[in-house]
Amino acid sequence: MKHAIIAIATFATVLAGCHSVEGDAKKLARLQCETQKLAGEAAGTFSDDEDDVEEQISSASSISSKSLKLIREYEQFQQEVEGRYTSDEDQRKFEQAFMKALEDCK
């Protein structure tokens, strides 16, 4: 019984350590970057060409659908991250890693 408890405790510790500040920051930055790219695409969707109205609407609808899905994923992951990094030091580390990861957003 004692060995089972030790094994479970070890396994839980390993699972808890699977998330890294850098990895989480990169994922959140990637999601934010993708959201910004979609916003740019949406802004460029419409033109004054009346012949392409149906195509423009279809394209805007597709971008809107992708955007909503991405925003939901971003918000869900952001909540998870907020629960992981509760100490001031962890939050500071996360913020630094996030800002560094955002620099790669192109």
C-alpha positions, 0 to 999 in steps of 0.5 A: 500500500505504501508503495502505491501511494509513493507511485501515485505521488510521484506520477502526480508530481511528474504530471504537474511538471509537464507545463512549463512557463515558456511553453505556456507563454509560447502557446498563448502568444501563438494564439494571440498572434493568429487572432491578430492575423485573422483580424488583418485578413478580415480588414482586407476582405472587403473592397469597393468591387461590387462584382465580388460581393458574394465572394467577400461575404463568403470570405468574411464568414469563413474568417469570422468562424475561424476567429470565434473558434480561436478566441474561445481556445485563447480564452480557455487556455488563458484561464488555465494559465492563470490558474497555474501561475499564481505567485508573483514570481511565477506571474512575472516569469510568465509575463516575460516569457509571453512578451518574448514569445510575442516578438516572434509574431509575424 
